[in-house]
Structures are given as structure tokens and as C-alpha cells.
Amino acid sequence: MHLVRLKYKKEVAEKTMAFFFEKPTAIPGSAREPSTSKGFKFIPGQFIEIHLGKNQIYSFSLASSPKEKELVITTRMRPSKFKKALNKLKIGD
């Protein structure tokens, strides 16, 4: 598990938000096929779990390329408890 911070967020379409998180430091051997970028390694198509509090866990496919500087998730903003909490995150959280 990695602790990451929100760098920024923006609306990318009607009721759709992109959340940009810092990349964590890599754990050696943590990805099946490492990318060429430094830090956290992943391959296209992989997903991450975001934990907000103890009981709020949601899985997202990564929308960013392994070569990008941030980890990006994009989601339709529905009125669920998790999505409301995600949208309330402040920069640096």
C-alpha cells in the first residue's frame, strides 16, 4: 500500500472529474513489466484501489500512461458516499 497526495483535480467533461495524484516511490518487483519512468511502476490496464477512511475503498483503472508524472483516475461523479468524499479532497490530501 502507498500513501499518495492529491496534486490537483479538474472537470474533464460534464459531471466527470480527473484526479491527479503524485506517483509513489517504486517497490522493486511490484509490477509485472516495469515502465521506463522513475518511481511507481505499472503497465497500461492496471488498476489501483483508493482508500478514503477505513471503510471507503473503490477500484479505478489508471487513466495515465506509465511514463506520465502523475497517477490519474477519471470518474463520473455520481452521488455516492465515496465519490462525494473523493471530490471533497483538497490539494495535498
LUMGULO-222890 format. One line per 2 residues: number of its first residue (from 0); their letters; for each residue x, y, z of N, C-alpha, C, O. Coordinates in steps of 0.05 Angstrom, whole numbers. Each point is the difference from the previous one (the first is absolute). Last residue first. Layout:
<rs>
NUM = a = X,Y,Z,X,Y,Z,X,Y,Z,X,Y,Z | ... $
</rs>
This chain:
<rs>
92 = dg = -82,331,4,-12,-22,15,10,-27,-10,-8,-21,10 | 29,104,-54,18,-7,22,-11,-22,18,15,-13,15 $
90 = ik = -84,73,-66,27,-4,-10,19,-6,24,-1,15,20 | -97,-42,-2,13,25,-7,28,-7,-10,11,-21,5 $
88 = lk = -110,-35,-3,29,0,6,11,27,-8,-7,11,-21 | -85,-41,6,6,20,21,29,1,7,9,18,16 $
86 = nl = -45,-80,-80,-1,27,-11,6,21,21,8,22,-7 | -12,-113,33,22,4,-19,0,28,-10,21,13,-1 $
84 = ak = -93,-39,54,24,2,16,24,5,-17,18,17,6 | -99,-35,-49,-2,26,13,25,5,17,11,23,0 $
82 = kf = -19,-106,-41,6,21,-20,-2,28,12,15,18,-7 | -38,-93,62,28,0,-7,7,23,-19,19,14,4 $
80 = ks = -110,-28,20,15,9,23,30,2,-7,13,20,7 | -81,-10,-89,6,-20,20,17,12,23,12,21,-4 $
78 = pr = -57,16,-84,-4,8,27,4,-22,21,-16,-2,19 | 71,16,-115,-27,-8,8,-3,7,30,19,5,14 $
76 = mr = 51,17,-96,-6,8,27,-30,-6,6,-17,17,-5 | 95,-62,-62,-26,13,-1,-8,6,29,1,-18,17 $
74 = tt = 104,6,-44,-25,-13,9,-24,18,-4,2,25,2 | 114,-46,-13,-22,16,-10,-26,-15,7,-2,-24,-4 $
72 = iv = 114,28,35,-24,-15,-3,-22,20,-10,1,23,7 | 115,-28,-1,-25,13,-6,-23,-20,-1,2,-21,-12 $
70 = le = 107,42,46,-20,-22,-3,-27,14,-3,-7,17,16 | 103,30,-46,-20,-4,21,-15,-26,-6,1,-11,-21 $
68 = ke = 69,41,-36,11,7,26,-20,-5,22,8,-2,24 | 0,-55,-120,-9,26,11,10,4,28,6,-19,14 $
66 = kp = 4,-63,-67,21,20,-3,-7,28,10,17,17,2 | -77,-95,-4,22,-5,19,22,21,-1,15,4,19 $
64 = ss = -114,25,-45,20,-17,-12,22,-5,21,4,17,17 | -108,6,10,25,12,-9,18,-22,-12,-3,-24,5 $
62 = al = -83,10,36,-4,14,-26,26,11,-10,1,10,-23 | -31,-96,91,17,23,-3,-4,12,-28,2,-14,-20 $
60 = sf = -77,-40,77,21,-4,-20,16,26,-2,-11,22,2 | -42,-50,89,1,17,-24,21,-10,-19,22,-7,8 $
58 = sy = -83,-20,91,20,-6,-20,-3,17,-25,-22,5,-9 | -2,7,120,-11,-1,-27,23,-6,-19,22,11,4 $
56 = iq = -54,-1,109,20,-10,-19,-14,-3,-27,-21,-11,-3 | 2,42,110,-6,10,-27,23,-7,-18,21,12,-1 $
54 = nk = -24,-27,98,-20,-17,-14,-7,9,-28,-17,-12,-13 | 82,56,74,3,-29,4,-17,-17,-17,8,-21,-8 $
52 = gl = 25,118,-27,-10,-9,26,3,-30,1,12,-13,-17 | -1,32,-71,-7,26,13,-12,-8,27,-24,-8,1 $
50 = hi = 84,-41,-86,-12,-3,27,-5,28,11,19,16,4 | -3,-66,-105,2,25,15,-15,-5,26,-23,-7,0 $
48 = ei = 72,-58,-78,-21,3,19,5,26,15,23,5,9 | 6,-36,-114,8,5,27,-25,1,18,-22,4,-10 $
46 = fq = 54,-50,-93,-17,16,16,13,4,28,18,-14,8 | 14,-11,-119,-1,-7,28,-18,20,15,-6,22,-9 $
44 = gp = 27,-14,-85,-22,-18,7,-1,-9,29,-20,-11,8 | 114,42,-51,-27,9,-8,-21,-22,6,5,-23,-5 $
42 = if = 79,21,67,-4,-4,-28,-28,10,-7,-18,-2,16 | 94,29,66,-25,-14,-7,-1,-2,-31,15,13,-14 $
40 = kf = 49,28,106,-1,-14,-26,-27,-13,-4,-10,-13,18 | 60,99,42,-21,-21,-1,-2,-12,-28,-2,15,-20 $
38 = gk = 89,41,24,-21,-2,20,-19,-24,-3,9,-20,-11 | 41,65,-74,10,-5,27,-24,-1,19,-21,10,-6 $
36 = st = 16,-40,-100,0,23,17,10,-7,28,0,-24,8 | -16,-38,-82,26,13,-1,2,25,18,21,12,2 $
34 = sp = -82,-102,20,1,21,-20,28,13,-1,17,-8,16 | -41,-97,14,5,28,8,-1,19,-23,8,-6,-22 $
32 = er = -57,-88,41,18,10,-21,5,30,6,-18,16,-5 | -28,-67,70,8,-22,-18,20,9,-21,18,-14,-7 $
30 = as = -23,63,103,-16,-2,-25,11,-22,-17,24,-6,0 | 15,24,85,-28,3,5,-18,-1,-25,-24,-4,3 $
28 = gp = 126,0,17,-15,-24,-8,-30,2,4,-13,-21,0 | 65,92,54,13,-17,-19,-16,-26,-5,-9,-13,18 $
26 = ia = -33,106,8,8,-23,16,12,-19,-20,-14,-9,-18 | 2,121,10,-4,-27,-9,9,-20,21,18,5,16 $
24 = tp = -58,95,3,26,-13,-6,-5,-29,-6,-17,-13,12 | -64,79,-33,16,-8,23,26,-12,-9,4,-5,-24 $
22 = ke = -65,84,-24,9,-28,-2,16,-8,24,18,15,9 | -98,60,-11,29,-4,-2,5,-29,-4,-14,-17,10 $
20 = ff = -81,52,-43,15,-6,24,29,-2,-5,9,-7,-22 | -108,46,-23,29,-4,-5,14,-3,27,0,18,17 $
18 = fa = -105,-26,-64,15,4,25,29,-8,-5,6,-22,-9 | -102,50,-49,26,-13,-1,14,8,26,1,24,7 $
16 = mt = -112,-27,-36,24,13,11,24,-18,-4,-2,-24,0 | -107,45,-35,22,-19,-1,25,15,9,8,21,-11 $
14 = ke = -98,17,-8,-2,-19,23,22,-21,0,-4,-22,10 | 8,72,-97,-23,5,18,-2,-23,21,-3,-23,-8 $
12 = av = 99,34,-26,-24,-1,-15,-23,5,20,5,1,24 | 81,8,7,9,-6,-27,-24,-4,-20,4,0,-24 $
10 = ek = 28,49,125,-22,-11,-14,8,-4,-29,10,19,-13 | 61,-23,96,-14,18,-19,-23,-15,-13,0,-24,-3 $
8 = ky = 87,26,86,-23,-14,-12,-13,20,-19,2,24,3 | 100,-44,54,-22,17,-9,-22,-17,-12,3,-24,-3 $
6 = kl = 66,-11,60,14,23,-10,-19,21,-11,2,23,6 | -6,-104,73,-14,12,-23,16,24,-9,4,18,16 $
4 = rv = 43,-102,35,-14,25,4,-13,10,-26,11,-5,-22 | 19,-97,70,5,20,-20,-17,25,6,-20,-1,14 $
2 = lh = 58,-101,28,-15,25,7,8,21,-21,24,6,-3 | -26,-119,-3,15,25,-2,-18,23,9,-24,0,-5 $
0 = m = 35,-116,12,-17,23,0,18,25,0,21,0,13 $
</rs>
